[in-house]
Amino acid sequence: MKKFFCFVAATLFALSCGAGSQAMPPTSDSIVAGHWENIGVEDFARLVESDGVRLIDVRTPNEYAEGHLERAENIDVKSSDFADQTKDFSGTVAVYCLRGKRGQTAAERLAAQGCTVYNLQGGINAWKQAGRPLVK
């Protein structure tokens, strides 16, 4: 009986620890240098509106010309000079690509040099699907 009571108490405690918690967009208090993570469209939109966040479209120049997020710089992650173009980056960087894969590659590389990086989960496709604006 004692073991059963301990099991029930432990289960209730574990469940209550997660109760009511929701994913929140990153804040300046939660940012960890040299870290990267995928975030959804709404959190990404709030993040890129923040001061001090560098926004990078890591797709090809042709893809960028077809439409991109406002204020985005285009630095192709697959270009041979990606590392050279980003070597002086620091602080918080938001990256995106078409579907998220190249953004993840860029996020890993930038985090390795000490940046805090957020990759748009689902890429610009998710952004468009959410009805968010693009510029040409």
N, C-alpha and C positions, 0 to 999 in steps of 0.2 A: 504494500500500500504506500509505504514511504517513497519507494522508487517511482511509482505512478504519479504521486503528488509532485515530486521533483521534475519529472518529465513534463507534466502539464504546466508547471510554473515556468520552466525554461522555455517552453514553446510559446506561451503567452508573452513572455518578456521579449523574445526574438521577434515576434510579430508586431509588438507595440513599438519597437525601435524604428521600424520602417513606416509606421502609420502616419499618414498625412504628409509624407515627404514627397516633393515634386522636384523634377529637374529644373534648375534655375540657370539663367544665363550667367556666364562668367562675370565676376565683378573684380575690381582692382584688388580686393582682399583675397580673392580665391585664385588669382593667377600665380602660377608657379613657373619660373624661368626654366627653359630647356624641356618643356613639356608640350605635347600636342594632343588634341582630341577632336573627334567628329562632333559637330553640333547641327541641329535641325535648322530649317529655314527661318523660323521666327527668332530664335536666339541669335542666329547669324546676322539677321537684319538689324537687331538691336545693337549687336557688337560693332558692326561696320559704321554705325552712326556715331559711335563714341570717338572722342578726341584721342589722338595718339595711336590709333590702330591703322596699320599699313595694310591695304587691300591689294592682293595680287591674283590676277587671272593667270593660271599656269598653262593655259591652252596655247595652241599655235597662233601666230599672228592672223592667219586666215579665219580661224574660229572666232578670235577676238573681234575681228572686223564685222562678223555677222551679228554681233550683239554682245554686250558685256554689262556688268554692274557699274553704276555711276562711281567715279573716282578710282576705278580699278586700273592698276598698272599691268601691263602685259609682259610677263617674263616666262617664256616657254620652259617648263621643267625638263623637257627632253632635249633642249639645246645644249650644245657643248660648253657654252659659257654661262650656264645657270649658276654654278657655284661662284664664278667671278662676279656676276651681276648682283649676287645676294650676300657676298662676303662681309659687307659692312652693316647688314641688317641686325637690329637688336629690338628688344621690346616685344610688343604684341603684334602678330601678323595674322591676318585672315586670308585664307587661300581657297580657291575653288577651280574646278575644271568642268568637264562635261557631265560626268556621272559620279565623281568622287575618288576614283582610283589614282589619277595623276596628282590630285590635290593631296592625297594621303602620302604619296611619294615625296612631294615638296614639303609637306608638314614634317615628315621624319627627318629630312635633310636640314631644314631650318631649326628644328628643335635640337638637333645634334650640335648646332653651333650656338646654342643658348637662348634662342627665341622661344617665346610662348606662342604656340600656333593653334589656330582653330580652322578646321577643314569643313567646308559646307557638305554635309552628308547628302548624297544624291546629286551633288554638283548643280550646275546651272539648269539642268533638266528639272530638278526639284524646285528650284527658284521660280522657273517659268510655270510649272504646274500649280504652284501656290498663287499665281497671278501677280507676282512681283515684277516691277518694271525693269527693262533693259534699255541701254542707250547704244546707238551705232555711231 
